[in-house]
Amino acid sequence: MRWSVLVAVWLGAHGAVAAPRLEEGLRTGDIVLHTSRSRQSQFIQAATESPFSHVGMVEVTPKGAWVVEAVQPVQRVSFAKWKARGVKGRILVLRPKALSDAQKQQAVDTAKTHLGKPYDWHFGWGDEAMYCSELVRKAYAQGAGVEYGKMERLGSLKVAGLKKPMRERYGAKVPMDLELVTPASLATDARLEVVHSDFPSVR
């Protein structure tokens, strides 16, 4: 028996066969989160007390997996590229529990109608510009009738120590009553099943 065959048999017998790549287990409509390397990431993490500062939606095609995300501008990138941009390559993958494949595809299709729009640096709720978690919540609300995550007032987040970056973004009058949805609130939504996580604790 050839040495390569013997090795394969030994590995199989000892449960050491490599697991399929993460990308192969993705499904259209999966919600993916990571810790962004952007300048504002540290502020989002501090305000939400969560490592999750960026989120996107997966679309699986015959040419591989892609992520629709709201950056500057809203775009569709390969999953491999999206994952590599996260700190240490760590990723959280969530999957809606009670939606059909058709509903999830419709949500992704809805997200893609916003491709090319600018990033919303002020976290507003209009459709002329988008931030990452807004795109995900709106795509599922409009495409599948489900609102994931929750709307929170800016002032209800842990922003006491972020006065300088908030003044830089909003000026002297910071809109503490502004309602927004955060990546952290999506990460803790019980209607989303954790199918993969590289983070030590999620929920």
TAHUZI-V202405 format. One line per field, one symbol per residue. phi: phi as a letter, one per 30 degrees, with the letter a starting at -180 (. if undefined). psi: psi as a letter, one per 40 degrees, with the letter a starting at -180 (. if undefined). burial: + if it has 9 or more other ideal C-beta (glycine too) atoms within 8 Angstrom, else -. Layout:
phi = ???
psi = ???
burial = ???
This chain:
phi = .deddedddddddcicdededeedcdbejeccbacdcdddeddddddchbddbbbbbdbcbecjcbbcbcbccebbbdeedddddddiidbcccbedbcdddddddddddeddcejdddcdchdcdcdbbcdddedddddddcbibcdibdbdeddddceccdddddddcidcddddecbcceddddcdddcddcaaccdbcb
psi = hidddddddddddefehhiiiddeeiiheihhiahieidedddddddefieheiiahihhieeaiihhihagahihiiddddddeiheeiihhihhdfiidddddddddddeeeheiiigeefieiediiiddddddddddddeehhiaihiideeigedefdddddddeadghgeehhihidddddeheehhheiheidhd.
burial = -----+----++---------++-++++++++++++---++-++++++-+-+++++++++---+++++++--+++++++--++--+---+++++++--+---++++++++++-++-++++--+-----+++++++++++++-++-+-++--+++--+-+--+--+++------+---+-++++++++-+--+-+-+-------
